Amino acid sequence: MTPITVLWIYIVLLLVGGFMGFVKAKSKVSLITSSISAALLALCALGIFSLNIALGIIGLLLVVFIMRLAKTKKFMPSGMMIVMSAVALVLLLVLRK
């Protein structure tokens, strides 16, 4: 598995999560922020921005999801996104050259 593959998988999961937030809770903020984050990560996956930028974006998202979990005390969706973000972050750190 390459870092690019990890990024694309995370991008898809991020977009699906934002879309689900919009469908279930009518949250436009969820849809917009997931789209912006996914677009920035796609630029990293395409080589326009560096992998270090992707690490920073995922790290920032991890902090945001932790804060949301602390506020809501509900595992879904923040807890699941914490797990996915942490896994993506670790895989990117391990797989980068």
N, C-alpha and C positions, 0 to 999 in steps of 0.2 A: 504494500500500500504506500502511496506517495502522499506528501503533504497536500498536493493539489486535490487528490481524491477526497481526503479528509475535509478539506475546505468545501468542496462541492456538496458533499453529503450534509455538512452542517448548514450550508446555505439553503438547501432544499428543506431541511427540517425546520429551520428558522422561518422560512416563508409559509410552510404548512401551519406552523404554530400561530403566526400572525393572522393568517386567513381564518383559522379556527376561532381565534379570539374575536375576530370581526363577526363571524357567523353566529357564534353562541352568545356573545355579550354585546354585540353591535359596537365593538370598540374600534373606532377609526384610528385611534392612537396606536393600538397594537398593530394594525395593518400597516400604517405609515412607518412606524419605527422599525418593524421587521423588514420592510421593503428597503428602507434606507441602509440598514445594517447589511442586508444581503447584497445590495448593490455595491457597497464599499468592499465587502469580502470578495465579491465576484471580480472586482478590479484587481485585488490581490491575487486571486487564483489565475487570472489572465496574465499576470506578470507586470501590470502597470504600476502597482504599488508593491512594496516588498512584503515578505512573509512576516517581518517584524511588525508591520502595521496591522496585519491580520491578527497576530498574537495580542496586540494592544486592544483591538476592537473586541475580540472574544473575551479578554480579561475584563474590559469595561462592562460588557454584557453580563458577565458572571457576577460582578459587583451589583449591578442593577437587579438581577434576579434574586440575589441574596437579600437585598433590601426589601424587595417585594414580598418574599417569603416571610421575612421577619415582621412585616406589616400585616399581612393577611393571615398568616399561620395556616395557609392551605397549600398542600403539596402541589396540586395541579393549578395552574401550569408552571408556576415558578420553580418548584422543586425539580420537576422533570427537566426544565431548561438548565437548571444548575448542574444536574448530572451530565446532560449532553454537552454543555459548555466546558465543564471540567474535563470530560473525556477528550473532546476535540483539542483543548489546550494542551493536555498531556501528550496526546498523539503528535501534534504539531511540533512540540518541543523535542520529542524523541526522534521523529523522522526527519527533522530539518538537517541539512548538511553543513 
